[in-house]
């Protein structure tokens, strides 16, 4: 994980820690539709597959997967809206 990802300030944060797969990914997609192009969405998740699912979805959909950061018992998954 690069220092830049740790220091990224999200434009929108979605707390999906209580949601099982595929809930956090669905919430990420919904949040990306609500922000401007170039904005960053951060999803908090306890679902271990979210970062891999988000990375794969970003490669198919044209958005930029910035990375995931482990924080205590959850992950912060960051995605930049590209279109």
PDB file of N, CA, C and O in Angstrom:
ATOM      1  N   UNK A   1       0.852  -1.179   0.000  1.00  0.00           N
ATOM      2  CA  UNK A   1       0.000   0.000   0.000  1.00  0.00           C
ATOM      3  C   UNK A   1       0.893   1.236   0.000  1.00  0.00           C
ATOM      4  O   UNK A   1       1.829   1.340   0.793  1.00  0.00           O
ATOM      5  N   UNK A   2       0.598   2.149  -0.880  1.00  0.00           N
ATOM      6  CA  UNK A   2       1.411   3.349  -0.960  1.00  0.00           C
ATOM      7  C   UNK A   2       0.934   4.375   0.059  1.00  0.00           C
ATOM      8  O   UNK A   2      -0.211   4.338   0.510  1.00  0.00           O
ATOM      9  N   UNK A   3       1.822   5.282   0.409  1.00  0.00           N
ATOM     10  CA  UNK A   3       1.481   6.346   1.329  1.00  0.00           C
ATOM     11  C   UNK A   3       0.361   7.200   0.768  1.00  0.00           C
ATOM     12  O   UNK A   3      -0.485   7.690   1.516  1.00  0.00           O
ATOM     13  N   UNK A   4       0.351   7.381  -0.551  1.00  0.00           N
ATOM     14  CA  UNK A   4      -0.675   8.220  -1.164  1.00  0.00           C
ATOM     15  C   UNK A   4      -2.084   7.700  -0.859  1.00  0.00           C
ATOM     16  O   UNK A   4      -2.983   8.494  -0.581  1.00  0.00           O
ATOM     17  N   UNK A   5      -2.284   6.402  -0.907  1.00  0.00           N
ATOM     18  CA  UNK A   5      -3.612   5.840  -0.657  1.00  0.00           C
ATOM     19  C   UNK A   5      -4.037   6.127   0.780  1.00  0.00           C
ATOM     20  O   UNK A   5      -5.198   6.455   1.023  1.00  0.00           O
ATOM     21  N   UNK A   6      -3.129   6.011   1.718  1.00  0.00           N
ATOM     22  CA  UNK A   6      -3.454   6.303   3.115  1.00  0.00           C
ATOM     23  C   UNK A   6      -3.900   7.744   3.296  1.00  0.00           C
ATOM     24  O   UNK A   6      -4.747   8.040   4.139  1.00  0.00           O
ATOM     25  N   UNK A   7      -3.326   8.637   2.502  1.00  0.00           N
ATOM     26  CA  UNK A   7      -3.578  10.068   2.659  1.00  0.00           C
ATOM     27  C   UNK A   7      -4.715  10.593   1.786  1.00  0.00           C
ATOM     28  O   UNK A   7      -5.018  11.785   1.825  1.00  0.00           O
ATOM     29  N   UNK A   8      -5.343   9.731   1.006  1.00  0.00           N
ATOM     30  CA  UNK A   8      -6.429  10.159   0.124  1.00  0.00           C
ATOM     31  C   UNK A   8      -7.635  10.574   0.967  1.00  0.00           C
ATOM     32  O   UNK A   8      -8.047   9.867   1.887  1.00  0.00           O
ATOM     33  N   UNK A   9      -8.179  11.722   0.633  1.00  0.00           N
ATOM     34  CA  UNK A   9      -9.397  12.201   1.304  1.00  0.00           C
ATOM     35  C   UNK A   9     -10.583  11.876   0.400  1.00  0.00           C
ATOM     36  O   UNK A   9     -10.665  12.351  -0.733  1.00  0.00           O
ATOM     37  N   UNK A  10     -11.491  11.066   0.915  1.00  0.00           N
ATOM     38  CA  UNK A  10     -12.661  10.665   0.131  1.00  0.00           C
ATOM     39  C   UNK A  10     -13.681  11.797   0.085  1.00  0.00           C
ATOM     40  O   UNK A  10     -13.840  12.555   1.042  1.00  0.00           O
ATOM     41  N   UNK A  11     -14.362  11.890  -1.045  1.00  0.00           N
ATOM     42  CA  UNK A  11     -15.453  12.844  -1.192  1.00  0.00           C
ATOM     43  C   UNK A  11     -16.743  12.292  -0.589  1.00  0.00           C
ATOM     44  O   UNK A  11     -17.619  13.049  -0.171  1.00  0.00           O
ATOM     45  N   UNK A  12     -16.848  10.967  -0.551  1.00  0.00           N
ATOM     46  CA  UNK A  12     -18.032  10.312   0.024  1.00  0.00           C
ATOM     47  C   UNK A  12     -17.565   9.042   0.716  1.00  0.00           C
ATOM     48  O   UNK A  12     -16.792   8.268   0.150  1.00  0.00           O
ATOM     49  N   UNK A  13     -18.034   8.827   1.944  1.00  0.00           N
ATOM     50  CA  UNK A  13     -17.701   7.623   2.704  1.00  0.00           C
ATOM     51  C   UNK A  13     -18.987   6.837   2.929  1.00  0.00           C
ATOM     52  O   UNK A  13     -20.003   7.384   3.356  1.00  0.00           O
ATOM     53  N   UNK A  14     -18.919   5.539   2.632  1.00  0.00           N
ATOM     54  CA  UNK A  14     -20.064   4.654   2.819  1.00  0.00           C
ATOM     55  C   UNK A  14     -19.672   3.598   3.854  1.00  0.00           C
ATOM     56  O   UNK A  14     -18.704   2.860   3.665  1.00  0.00           O
ATOM     57  N   UNK A  15     -20.425   3.535   4.935  1.00  0.00           N
ATOM     58  CA  UNK A  15     -20.163   2.538   5.973  1.00  0.00           C
ATOM     59  C   UNK A  15     -20.999   1.294   5.668  1.00  0.00           C
ATOM     60  O   UNK A  15     -22.196   1.250   5.949  1.00  0.00           O
ATOM     61  N   UNK A  16     -20.343   0.286   5.088  1.00  0.00           N
ATOM     62  CA  UNK A  16     -21.026  -0.969   4.732  1.00  0.00           C
ATOM     63  C   UNK A  16     -20.534  -2.115   5.619  1.00  0.00           C
ATOM     64  O   UNK A  16     -20.585  -3.278   5.217  1.00  0.00           O
ATOM     65  N   UNK A  17     -20.067  -1.793   6.805  1.00  0.00           N
ATOM     66  CA  UNK A  17     -19.493  -2.823   7.691  1.00  0.00           C
ATOM     67  C   UNK A  17     -20.505  -3.858   8.138  1.00  0.00           C
ATOM     68  O   UNK A  17     -20.118  -4.962   8.520  1.00  0.00           O
ATOM     69  N   UNK A  18     -21.787  -3.539   8.104  1.00  0.00           N
ATOM     70  CA  UNK A  18     -22.805  -4.494   8.513  1.00  0.00           C
ATOM     71  C   UNK A  18     -23.384  -5.286   7.353  1.00  0.00           C
ATOM     72  O   UNK A  18     -24.316  -6.069   7.537  1.00  0.00           O
ATOM     73  N   UNK A  19     -22.841  -5.089   6.162  1.00  0.00           N
ATOM     74  CA  UNK A  19     -23.392  -5.691   4.951  1.00  0.00           C
ATOM     75  C   UNK A  19     -22.504  -6.826   4.449  1.00  0.00           C
ATOM     76  O   UNK A  19     -21.286  -6.679   4.360  1.00  0.00           O
ATOM     77  N   UNK A  20     -23.126  -7.959   4.123  1.00  0.00           N
ATOM     78  CA  UNK A  20     -22.389  -9.087   3.553  1.00  0.00           C
ATOM     79  C   UNK A  20     -22.315  -8.976   2.042  1.00  0.00           C
ATOM     80  O   UNK A  20     -22.987  -8.140   1.437  1.00  0.00           O
ATOM     81  N   UNK A  21     -21.506  -9.811   1.446  1.00  0.00           N
ATOM     82  CA  UNK A  21     -21.314  -9.836  -0.006  1.00  0.00           C
ATOM     83  C   UNK A  21     -22.645 -10.132  -0.706  1.00  0.00           C
ATOM     84  O   UNK A  21     -23.350 -11.041  -0.267  1.00  0.00           O
ATOM     85  N   UNK A  22     -23.016  -9.436  -1.742  1.00  0.00           N
ATOM     86  CA  UNK A  22     -22.296  -8.393  -2.470  1.00  0.00           C
ATOM     87  C   UNK A  22     -22.672  -6.979  -2.040  1.00  0.00           C
ATOM     88  O   UNK A  22     -22.437  -6.028  -2.785  1.00  0.00           O
ATOM     89  N   UNK A  23     -23.254  -6.826  -0.847  1.00  0.00           N
ATOM     90  CA  UNK A  23     -23.734  -5.535  -0.377  1.00  0.00           C
ATOM     91  C   UNK A  23     -22.755  -4.382  -0.472  1.00  0.00           C
ATOM     92  O   UNK A  23     -23.112  -3.335  -1.013  1.00  0.00           O
ATOM     93  N   UNK A  24     -21.513  -4.528   0.038  1.00  0.00           N
ATOM     94  CA  UNK A  24     -20.577  -3.406  -0.042  1.00  0.00           C
ATOM     95  C   UNK A  24     -20.285  -2.970  -1.485  1.00  0.00           C
ATOM     96  O   UNK A  24     -20.136  -1.777  -1.750  1.00  0.00           O
ATOM     97  N   UNK A  25     -20.203  -3.921  -2.409  1.00  0.00           N
ATOM     98  CA  UNK A  25     -19.966  -3.560  -3.809  1.00  0.00           C
ATOM     99  C   UNK A  25     -21.177  -2.824  -4.377  1.00  0.00           C
ATOM    100  O   UNK A  25     -21.021  -1.841  -5.102  1.00  0.00           O
ATOM    101  N   UNK A  26     -22.367  -3.289  -4.057  1.00  0.00           N
ATOM    102  CA  UNK A  26     -23.591  -2.623  -4.516  1.00  0.00           C
ATOM    103  C   UNK A  26     -23.634  -1.194  -3.976  1.00  0.00           C
ATOM    104  O   UNK A  26     -23.996  -0.267  -4.701  1.00  0.00           O
ATOM    105  N   UNK A  27     -23.267  -1.014  -2.707  1.00  0.00           N
ATOM    106  CA  UNK A  27     -23.264   0.312  -2.104  1.00  0.00           C
ATOM    107  C   UNK A  27     -22.200   1.206  -2.735  1.00  0.00           C
ATOM    108  O   UNK A  27     -22.415   2.408  -2.891  1.00  0.00           O
ATOM    109  N   UNK A  28     -21.055   0.630  -3.099  1.00  0.00           N
ATOM    110  CA  UNK A  28     -20.012   1.374  -3.793  1.00  0.00           C
ATOM    111  C   UNK A  28     -20.522   1.888  -5.137  1.00  0.00           C
ATOM    112  O   UNK A  28     -20.356   3.063  -5.463  1.00  0.00           O
ATOM    113  N   UNK A  29     -21.136   1.013  -5.905  1.00  0.00           N
ATOM    114  CA  UNK A  29     -21.650   1.379  -7.224  1.00  0.00           C
ATOM    115  C   UNK A  29     -22.702   2.482  -7.088  1.00  0.00           C
ATOM    116  O   UNK A  29     -22.693   3.445  -7.855  1.00  0.00           O
ATOM    117  N   UNK A  30     -23.592   2.350  -6.133  1.00  0.00           N
ATOM    118  CA  UNK A  30     -24.622   3.364  -5.894  1.00  0.00           C
ATOM    119  C   UNK A  30     -23.980   4.711  -5.546  1.00  0.00           C
ATOM    120  O   UNK A  30     -24.388   5.750  -6.064  1.00  0.00           O
ATOM    121  N   UNK A  31     -22.982   4.686  -4.675  1.00  0.00           N
ATOM    122  CA  UNK A  31     -22.322   5.922  -4.241  1.00  0.00           C
ATOM    123  C   UNK A  31     -21.583   6.594  -5.396  1.00  0.00           C
ATOM    124  O   UNK A  31     -21.567   7.822  -5.488  1.00  0.00           O
ATOM    125  N   UNK A  32     -20.975   5.806  -6.273  1.00  0.00           N
ATOM    126  CA  UNK A  32     -20.266   6.390  -7.413  1.00  0.00           C
ATOM    127  C   UNK A  32     -21.216   7.149  -8.333  1.00  0.00           C
ATOM    128  O   UNK A  32     -20.826   8.139  -8.953  1.00  0.00           O
ATOM    129  N   UNK A  33     -22.452   6.691  -8.422  1.00  0.00           N
ATOM    130  CA  UNK A  33     -23.446   7.377  -9.258  1.00  0.00           C
ATOM    131  C   UNK A  33     -23.869   8.713  -8.655  1.00  0.00           C
ATOM    132  O   UNK A  33     -24.407   9.570  -9.355  1.00  0.00           O
ATOM    133  N   UNK A  34     -23.627   8.890  -7.357  1.00  0.00           N
ATOM    134  CA  UNK A  34     -24.069  10.094  -6.647  1.00  0.00           C
ATOM    135  C   UNK A  34     -23.016  11.192  -6.594  1.00  0.00           C
ATOM    136  O   UNK A  34     -23.322  12.319  -6.205  1.00  0.00           O
ATOM    137  N   UNK A  35     -21.773  10.881  -6.981  1.00  0.00           N
ATOM    138  CA  UNK A  35     -20.698  11.875  -6.896  1.00  0.00           C
ATOM    139  C   UNK A  35     -20.277  12.331  -8.288  1.00  0.00           C
ATOM    140  O   UNK A  35     -20.576  11.681  -9.290  1.00  0.00           O
ATOM    141  N   UNK A  36     -19.583  13.452  -8.329  1.00  0.00           N
ATOM    142  CA  UNK A  36     -19.089  14.015  -9.582  1.00  0.00           C
ATOM    143  C   UNK A  36     -17.936  13.170 -10.135  1.00  0.00           C
ATOM    144  O   UNK A  36     -17.259  12.467  -9.385  1.00  0.00           O
ATOM    145  N   UNK A  37     -17.723  13.245 -11.441  1.00  0.00           N
ATOM    146  CA  UNK A  37     -16.563  12.602 -12.065  1.00  0.00           C
ATOM    147  C   UNK A  37     -15.305  13.177 -11.425  1.00  0.00           C
ATOM    148  O   UNK A  37     -15.193  14.388 -11.231  1.00  0.00           O
ATOM    149  N   UNK A  38     -14.376  12.312 -11.104  1.00  0.00           N
ATOM    150  CA  UNK A  38     -13.138  12.717 -10.440  1.00  0.00           C
ATOM    151  C   UNK A  38     -13.202  12.598  -8.925  1.00  0.00           C
ATOM    152  O   UNK A  38     -12.181  12.725  -8.249  1.00  0.00           O
ATOM    153  N   UNK A  39     -14.385  12.356  -8.391  1.00  0.00           N
ATOM    154  CA  UNK A  39     -14.554  12.217  -6.946  1.00  0.00           C
ATOM    155  C   UNK A  39     -14.129  10.825  -6.478  1.00  0.00           C
ATOM    156  O   UNK A  39     -14.095   9.869  -7.254  1.00  0.00           O
ATOM    157  N   UNK A  40     -13.811  10.742  -5.202  1.00  0.00           N
ATOM    158  CA  UNK A  40     -13.364   9.476  -4.614  1.00  0.00           C
ATOM    159  C   UNK A  40     -14.398   8.991  -3.605  1.00  0.00           C
ATOM    160  O   UNK A  40     -14.851   9.743  -2.742  1.00  0.00           O
ATOM    161  N   UNK A  41     -14.758   7.722  -3.735  1.00  0.00           N
ATOM    162  CA  UNK A  41     -15.675   7.074  -2.805  1.00  0.00           C
ATOM    163  C   UNK A  41     -14.879   6.069  -1.973  1.00  0.00           C
ATOM    164  O   UNK A  41     -14.074   5.299  -2.497  1.00  0.00           O
ATOM    165  N   UNK A  42     -15.123   6.098  -0.685  1.00  0.00           N
ATOM    166  CA  UNK A  42     -14.480   5.162   0.232  1.00  0.00           C
ATOM    167  C   UNK A  42     -15.564   4.307   0.876  1.00  0.00           C
ATOM    168  O   UNK A  42     -16.535   4.830   1.421  1.00  0.00           O
ATOM    169  N   UNK A  43     -15.392   2.994   0.810  1.00  0.00           N
ATOM    170  CA  UNK A  43     -16.348   2.068   1.424  1.00  0.00           C
ATOM    171  C   UNK A  43     -15.660   1.373   2.592  1.00  0.00           C
ATOM    172  O   UNK A  43     -14.560   0.838   2.450  1.00  0.00           O
ATOM    173  N   UNK A  44     -16.310   1.387   3.733  1.00  0.00           N
ATOM    174  CA  UNK A  44     -15.823   0.650   4.896  1.00  0.00           C
ATOM    175  C   UNK A  44     -16.516  -0.694   4.892  1.00  0.00           C
ATOM    176  O   UNK A  44     -17.744  -0.762   4.831  1.00  0.00           O
ATOM    177  N   UNK A  45     -15.738  -1.768   4.956  1.00  0.00           N
ATOM    178  CA  UNK A  45     -16.314  -3.105   4.838  1.00  0.00           C
ATOM    179  C   UNK A  45     -15.577  -4.115   5.713  1.00  0.00           C
ATOM    180  O   UNK A  45     -14.370  -4.019   5.931  1.00  0.00           O
ATOM    181  N   UNK A  46     -16.337  -5.079   6.202  1.00  0.00           N
ATOM    182  CA  UNK A  46     -15.759  -6.226   6.915  1.00  0.00           C
ATOM    183  C   UNK A  46     -15.786  -7.462   6.019  1.00  0.00           C
ATOM    184  O   UNK A  46     -15.321  -8.531   6.414  1.00  0.00           O
ATOM    185  N   UNK A  47     -16.328  -7.313   4.823  1.00  0.00           N
ATOM    186  CA  UNK A  47     -16.432  -8.418   3.860  1.00  0.00           C
ATOM    187  C   UNK A  47     -15.086  -8.554   3.143  1.00  0.00           C
ATOM    188  O   UNK A  47     -14.696  -7.642   2.414  1.00  0.00           O
ATOM    189  N   UNK A  48     -14.366  -9.661   3.326  1.00  0.00           N
ATOM    190  CA  UNK A  48     -13.017  -9.790   2.773  1.00  0.00           C
ATOM    191  C   UNK A  48     -12.945  -9.772   1.247  1.00  0.00           C
ATOM    192  O   UNK A  48     -11.887  -9.473   0.693  1.00  0.00           O
ATOM    193  N   UNK A  49     -14.032 -10.081   0.562  1.00  0.00           N
ATOM    194  CA  UNK A  49     -13.987 -10.119  -0.904  1.00  0.00           C
ATOM    195  C   UNK A  49     -14.213  -8.761  -1.562  1.00  0.00           C
ATOM    196  O   UNK A  49     -14.040  -8.623  -2.773  1.00  0.00           O
ATOM    197  N   UNK A  50     -14.595  -7.769  -0.782  1.00  0.00           N
ATOM    198  CA  UNK A  50     -14.965  -6.481  -1.366  1.00  0.00           C
ATOM    199  C   UNK A  50     -13.846  -5.863  -2.186  1.00  0.00           C
ATOM    200  O   UNK A  50     -14.092  -5.381  -3.292  1.00  0.00           O
ATOM    201  N   UNK A  51     -12.611  -5.866  -1.666  1.00  0.00           N
ATOM    202  CA  UNK A  51     -11.541  -5.196  -2.408  1.00  0.00           C
ATOM    203  C   UNK A  51     -11.280  -5.884  -3.747  1.00  0.00           C
ATOM    204  O   UNK A  51     -11.057  -5.202  -4.747  1.00  0.00           O
ATOM    205  N   UNK A  52     -11.302  -7.211  -3.791  1.00  0.00           N
ATOM    206  CA  UNK A  52     -11.098  -7.924  -5.052  1.00  0.00           C
ATOM    207  C   UNK A  52     -12.269  -7.696  -6.009  1.00  0.00           C
ATOM    208  O   UNK A  52     -12.076  -7.504  -7.210  1.00  0.00           O
ATOM    209  N   UNK A  53     -13.490  -7.721  -5.458  1.00  0.00           N
ATOM    210  CA  UNK A  53     -14.667  -7.466  -6.283  1.00  0.00           C
ATOM    211  C   UNK A  53     -14.644  -6.043  -6.842  1.00  0.00           C
ATOM    212  O   UNK A  53     -14.962  -5.826  -8.011  1.00  0.00           O
ATOM    213  N   UNK A  54     -14.269  -5.075  -6.001  1.00  0.00           N
ATOM    214  CA  UNK A  54     -14.216  -3.676  -6.436  1.00  0.00           C
ATOM    215  C   UNK A  54     -13.148  -3.487  -7.505  1.00  0.00           C
ATOM    216  O   UNK A  54     -13.364  -2.772  -8.484  1.00  0.00           O
ATOM    217  N   UNK A  55     -12.003  -4.122  -7.319  1.00  0.00           N
ATOM    218  CA  UNK A  55     -10.916  -4.004  -8.299  1.00  0.00           C
ATOM    219  C   UNK A  55     -11.359  -4.577  -9.646  1.00  0.00           C
ATOM    220  O   UNK A  55     -11.135  -3.958 -10.686  1.00  0.00           O
ATOM    221  N   UNK A  56     -11.983  -5.747  -9.633  1.00  0.00           N
ATOM    222  CA  UNK A  56     -12.458  -6.376 -10.875  1.00  0.00           C
ATOM    223  C   UNK A  56     -13.556  -5.531 -11.523  1.00  0.00           C
ATOM    224  O   UNK A  56     -13.561  -5.349 -12.741  1.00  0.00           O
ATOM    225  N   UNK A  57     -14.477  -5.017 -10.720  1.00  0.00           N
ATOM    226  CA  UNK A  57     -15.561  -4.200 -11.257  1.00  0.00           C
ATOM    227  C   UNK A  57     -15.009  -2.921 -11.881  1.00  0.00           C
ATOM    228  O   UNK A  57     -15.470  -2.499 -12.942  1.00  0.00           O
ATOM    229  N   UNK A  58     -14.026  -2.304 -11.230  1.00  0.00           N
ATOM    230  CA  UNK A  58     -13.419  -1.080 -11.764  1.00  0.00           C
ATOM    231  C   UNK A  58     -12.764  -1.333 -13.117  1.00  0.00           C
ATOM    232  O   UNK A  58     -12.876  -0.502 -14.018  1.00  0.00           O
ATOM    233  N   UNK A  59     -12.089  -2.453 -13.272  1.00  0.00           N
ATOM    234  CA  UNK A  59     -11.425  -2.739 -14.546  1.00  0.00           C
ATOM    235  C   UNK A  59     -12.442  -2.941 -15.665  1.00  0.00           C
ATOM    236  O   UNK A  59     -12.147  -2.659 -16.826  1.00  0.00           O
ATOM    237  N   UNK A  60     -13.637  -3.425 -15.327  1.00  0.00           N
ATOM    238  CA  UNK A  60     -14.688  -3.618 -16.337  1.00  0.00           C
ATOM    239  C   UNK A  60     -15.460  -2.333 -16.622  1.00  0.00           C
ATOM    240  O   UNK A  60     -15.921  -2.111 -17.741  1.00  0.00           O
ATOM    241  N   UNK A  61     -15.595  -1.492 -15.604  1.00  0.00           N
ATOM    242  CA  UNK A  61     -16.488  -0.337 -15.731  1.00  0.00           C
ATOM    243  C   UNK A  61     -15.775   0.967 -16.058  1.00  0.00           C
ATOM    244  O   UNK A  61     -16.428   1.961 -16.374  1.00  0.00           O
ATOM    245  N   UNK A  62     -14.450   0.979 -15.986  1.00  0.00           N
ATOM    246  CA  UNK A  62     -13.709   2.178 -16.352  1.00  0.00           C
ATOM    247  C   UNK A  62     -13.432   3.137 -15.210  1.00  0.00           C
ATOM    248  O   UNK A  62     -12.989   4.262 -15.445  1.00  0.00           O
ATOM    249  N   UNK A  63     -13.682   2.717 -13.981  1.00  0.00           N
ATOM    250  CA  UNK A  63     -13.345   3.548 -12.827  1.00  0.00           C
ATOM    251  C   UNK A  63     -11.972   3.116 -12.315  1.00  0.00           C
ATOM    252  O   UNK A  63     -11.452   2.078 -12.725  1.00  0.00           O
ATOM    253  N   UNK A  64     -11.387   3.910 -11.419  1.00  0.00           N
ATOM    254  CA  UNK A  64     -10.025   3.633 -10.951  1.00  0.00           C
ATOM    255  C   UNK A  64     -10.043   3.111  -9.519  1.00  0.00           C
ATOM    256  O   UNK A  64     -10.475   3.801  -8.596  1.00  0.00           O
ATOM    257  N   UNK A  65      -9.563   1.876  -9.353  1.00  0.00           N
ATOM    258  CA  UNK A  65      -9.411   1.284  -8.025  1.00  0.00           C
ATOM    259  C   UNK A  65      -8.131   1.858  -7.425  1.00  0.00           C
ATOM    260  O   UNK A  65      -7.047   1.653  -7.970  1.00  0.00           O
ATOM    261  N   UNK A  66      -8.248   2.572  -6.309  1.00  0.00           N
ATOM    262  CA  UNK A  66      -7.082   3.216  -5.703  1.00  0.00           C
ATOM    263  C   UNK A  66      -6.383   2.328  -4.689  1.00  0.00           C
ATOM    264  O   UNK A  66      -5.184   2.477  -4.451  1.00  0.00           O
ATOM    265  N   UNK A  67      -7.131   1.399  -4.086  1.00  0.00           N
ATOM    266  CA  UNK A  67      -6.526   0.495  -3.124  1.00  0.00           C
ATOM    267  C   UNK A  67      -7.418   0.252  -1.934  1.00  0.00           C
ATOM    268  O   UNK A  67      -8.527   0.778  -1.847  1.00  0.00           O
ATOM    269  N   UNK A  68      -6.914  -0.560  -1.011  1.00  0.00           N
ATOM    270  CA  UNK A  68      -7.635  -0.885   0.210  1.00  0.00           C
ATOM    271  C   UNK A  68      -6.668  -0.787   1.381  1.00  0.00           C
ATOM    272  O   UNK A  68      -5.498  -1.157   1.277  1.00  0.00           O
ATOM    273  N   UNK A  69      -7.176  -0.285   2.484  1.00  0.00           N
ATOM    274  CA  UNK A  69      -6.365  -0.094   3.683  1.00  0.00           C
ATOM    275  C   UNK A  69      -7.022  -0.855   4.830  1.00  0.00           C
ATOM    276  O   UNK A  69      -8.206  -0.663   5.105  1.00  0.00           O
ATOM    277  N   UNK A  70      -6.264  -1.712   5.495  1.00  0.00           N
ATOM    278  CA  UNK A  70      -6.771  -2.437   6.660  1.00  0.00           C
ATOM    279  C   UNK A  70      -6.746  -1.508   7.868  1.00  0.00           C
ATOM    280  O   UNK A  70      -5.712  -0.918   8.182  1.00  0.00           O
ATOM    281  N   UNK A  71      -7.888  -1.379   8.546  1.00  0.00           N
ATOM    282  CA  UNK A  71      -8.000  -0.552   9.741  1.00  0.00           C
ATOM    283  C   UNK A  71      -8.712  -1.377  10.806  1.00  0.00           C
ATOM    284  O   UNK A  71      -9.904  -1.657  10.681  1.00  0.00           O
ATOM    285  N   UNK A  72      -7.998  -1.761  11.838  1.00  0.00           N
ATOM    286  CA  UNK A  72      -8.581  -2.578  12.906  1.00  0.00           C
ATOM    287  C   UNK A  72      -9.284  -3.806  12.311  1.00  0.00           C
ATOM    288  O   UNK A  72      -8.626  -4.680  11.746  1.00  0.00           O
ATOM    289  N   UNK A  73     -10.611  -3.877  12.434  1.00  0.00           N
ATOM    290  CA  UNK A  73     -11.333  -5.072  11.978  1.00  0.00           C
ATOM    291  C   UNK A  73     -12.107  -4.843  10.679  1.00  0.00           C
ATOM    292  O   UNK A  73     -13.021  -5.605  10.365  1.00  0.00           O
ATOM    293  N   UNK A  74     -11.757  -3.819   9.932  1.00  0.00           N
ATOM    294  CA  UNK A  74     -12.411  -3.577   8.638  1.00  0.00           C
ATOM    295  C   UNK A  74     -11.419  -3.003   7.634  1.00  0.00           C
ATOM    296  O   UNK A  74     -10.293  -2.653   7.986  1.00  0.00           O
ATOM    297  N   UNK A  75     -11.854  -2.911   6.379  1.00  0.00           N
ATOM    298  CA  UNK A  75     -11.027  -2.326   5.325  1.00  0.00           C
ATOM    299  C   UNK A  75     -11.683  -1.078   4.776  1.00  0.00           C
ATOM    300  O   UNK A  75     -12.907  -0.962   4.726  1.00  0.00           O
ATOM    301  N   UNK A  76     -10.838  -0.147   4.365  1.00  0.00           N
ATOM    302  CA  UNK A  76     -11.276   1.041   3.643  1.00  0.00           C
ATOM    303  C   UNK A  76     -10.923   0.802   2.176  1.00  0.00           C
ATOM    304  O   UNK A  76      -9.746   0.691   1.833  1.00  0.00           O
ATOM    305  N   UNK A  77     -11.924   0.722   1.316  1.00  0.00           N
ATOM    306  CA  UNK A  77     -11.737   0.477  -0.110  1.00  0.00           C
ATOM    307  C   UNK A  77     -12.003   1.799  -0.834  1.00  0.00           C
ATOM    308  O   UNK A  77     -13.067   2.399  -0.675  1.00  0.00           O
ATOM    309  N   UNK A  78     -11.018   2.249  -1.637  1.00  0.00           N
ATOM    310  CA  UNK A  78     -11.129   3.550  -2.278  1.00  0.00           C
ATOM    311  C   UNK A  78     -11.183   3.425  -3.795  1.00  0.00           C
ATOM    312  O   UNK A  78     -10.373   2.729  -4.408  1.00  0.00           O
ATOM    313  N   UNK A  79     -12.155   4.114  -4.387  1.00  0.00           N
ATOM    314  CA  UNK A  79     -12.372   4.082  -5.837  1.00  0.00           C
ATOM    315  C   UNK A  79     -12.621   5.505  -6.330  1.00  0.00           C
ATOM    316  O   UNK A  79     -13.344   6.277  -5.701  1.00  0.00           O
ATOM    317  N   UNK A  80     -12.014   5.832  -7.456  1.00  0.00           N
ATOM    318  CA  UNK A  80     -12.200   7.148  -8.076  1.00  0.00           C
ATOM    319  C   UNK A  80     -13.152   7.024  -9.268  1.00  0.00           C
ATOM    320  O   UNK A  80     -12.964   6.175 -10.139  1.00  0.00           O
ATOM    321  N   UNK A  81     -14.179   7.884  -9.295  1.00  0.00           N
ATOM    322  CA  UNK A  81     -15.119   7.888 -10.425  1.00  0.00           C
ATOM    323  C   UNK A  81     -14.437   8.529 -11.632  1.00  0.00           C
ATOM    324  O   UNK A  81     -13.963   9.663 -11.556  1.00  0.00           O
ATOM    325  N   UNK A  82     -14.392   7.805 -12.736  1.00  0.00           N
ATOM    326  CA  UNK A  82     -13.675   8.259 -13.927  1.00  0.00           C
ATOM    327  C   UNK A  82     -14.582   8.684 -15.061  1.00  0.00           C
ATOM    328  O   UNK A  82     -14.121   9.339 -15.996  1.00  0.00           O
ATOM    329  N   UNK A  83     -15.861   8.332 -15.011  1.00  0.00           N
ATOM    330  CA  UNK A  83     -16.762   8.712 -16.112  1.00  0.00           C
ATOM    331  C   UNK A  83     -18.177   8.876 -15.621  1.00  0.00           C
ATOM    332  O   UNK A  83     -19.071   9.193 -16.406  1.00  0.00           O
TER     333      UNK A  83
END
